[in-house]
Amino acid sequence: MFIYTEELAGDIDTCQYRRMSNPQMLPILEADTGAETVPCCAPLSRQPLGAEDSERIAAMFKALGDPVRLRLFSLIASHEGGEACVCDIADVGVSQPTVSHHLKKLRDAGLVTSERRGTWVYYKVAPSVVAALAGVLDLNP
């Protein structure tokens, strides 16, 4: 038999907080300076890709080759402020674990970045990567 009291509830919250809190200091990251992005490699019309560049770029295009991932990427990119909470983009016709799987694939390919804020994760398109992909596909000499 359990008895619920305000005093007991307060003690439980305190214990949970003590166990969940992390006393270590987090590093301070430099803010993005907004510098112009340099493509990773020359456009295809100038010279062929090397083996390393081909593998890296193929992984990015492979990640975008799935319709659900492409839709998630589009939802994130077009969301107000260029970032979206997973709670706002999860309705793409598949289950939540599948959405998480696809977002992980996009993150592993370097197409999006993520940041945990409380219980939610916010995703943002990595502009430098998108600019690099666009630069590779530029066919203007």
C-alpha positions in Angstrom: 0.0 0.0 0.0 1.4 3.4 -1.0 0.5 6.7 0.7 1.0 9.8 -1.4 1.8 13.0 0.5 3.2 16.3 -0.7 6.2 15.8 1.6 7.0 12.4 0.0 6.6 13.8 -3.5 9.0 16.6 -2.7 11.6 14.1 -1.5 11.3 12.0 -4.6 11.8 15.0 -6.8 14.9 16.0 -4.9 16.3 12.5 -5.1 15.6 12.3 -8.9 17.2 15.7 -9.4 20.4 14.7 -7.4 20.8 11.6 -9.5 20.1 13.2 -12.8 22.1 16.4 -12.4 25.5 16.5 -14.0 28.0 18.7 -12.2 30.6 18.8 -14.9 31.2 22.0 -16.9 30.3 22.1 -20.5 32.6 23.7 -23.1 31.8 27.0 -24.6 31.5 26.8 -28.4 32.4 29.7 -30.7 29.4 31.2 -32.5 29.1 30.8 -36.2 30.7 33.8 -37.8 28.6 33.5 -41.0 31.7 33.3 -43.2 31.1 32.3 -46.8 31.1 28.6 -47.3 33.8 27.0 -49.5 32.7 23.9 -51.4 34.5 20.7 -50.5 35.6 20.0 -54.0 35.6 21.5 -57.5 32.4 21.3 -59.5 31.9 18.2 -61.6 32.2 20.3 -64.8 35.8 21.3 -63.9 37.4 18.0 -62.7 36.4 14.5 -61.7 35.9 13.7 -58.0 38.6 11.9 -56.1 37.9 8.7 -54.3 37.5 10.2 -50.8 35.3 13.1 -52.0 33.1 10.6 -54.0 32.5 8.5 -50.9 31.6 11.4 -48.7 29.3 13.1 -51.2 27.7 9.7 -52.1 26.8 9.2 -48.4 25.0 12.5 -48.4 23.1 11.9 -51.6 22.3 8.3 -50.3 20.8 9.8 -47.2 18.6 12.1 -49.3 17.7 9.3 -51.6 15.0 8.0 -49.3 11.6 9.8 -49.7 11.0 10.0 -45.9 14.4 11.5 -45.3 14.1 13.9 -48.1 10.7 15.0 -46.7 12.2 15.4 -43.2 15.1 17.4 -44.6 12.7 19.6 -46.5 10.5 20.1 -43.4 13.6 21.1 -41.3 15.0 23.5 -44.0 11.6 25.2 -44.6 10.7 25.5 -40.9 10.7 29.0 -39.4 14.2 30.0 -38.3 15.8 27.1 -40.2 15.4 24.7 -37.3 12.6 22.4 -36.2 11.6 20.5 -33.1 11.2 16.8 -33.7 7.7 17.2 -32.3 6.8 19.5 -35.2 8.1 17.3 -38.0 7.3 13.8 -36.8 4.1 13.6 -38.9 5.5 12.1 -42.1 3.4 9.0 -42.3 5.7 6.7 -40.4 6.1 5.7 -36.8 8.1 7.8 -34.3 10.9 5.2 -34.0 11.2 5.3 -37.8 11.4 9.1 -37.8 14.2 8.9 -35.2 16.0 6.4 -37.4 15.8 8.6 -40.5 16.8 11.7 -38.6 19.9 9.8 -37.3 20.8 8.8 -40.8 20.6 12.5 -41.9 22.7 13.5 -38.9 25.3 10.8 -39.6 25.6 12.0 -43.1 26.3 15.5 -41.8 23.2 17.0 -43.4 21.6 18.2 -40.2 22.7 19.0 -36.7 20.8 18.4 -33.5 20.5 20.0 -30.1 18.7 18.7 -27.1 16.6 21.2 -25.2 14.8 19.7 -22.3 12.9 16.7 -23.5 12.9 17.7 -27.2 15.5 17.6 -29.9 15.8 20.4 -32.3 17.2 19.8 -35.8 18.9 22.3 -38.1 20.1 22.0 -41.7 23.9 22.3 -41.9 24.2 25.1 -44.4 27.9 24.5 -45.2 27.1 20.9 -46.3 24.2 22.0 -48.5 26.4 24.7 -50.1 29.1 22.1 -50.7 26.6 19.7 -52.4 25.3 22.6 -54.5 28.8 23.5 -55.5 29.6 20.0 -56.7 26.6 20.0 -58.9 27.3 23.4 -60.4 27.7 22.8 -64.1 28.7 26.4 -65.0 32.3 26.5 -65.9 
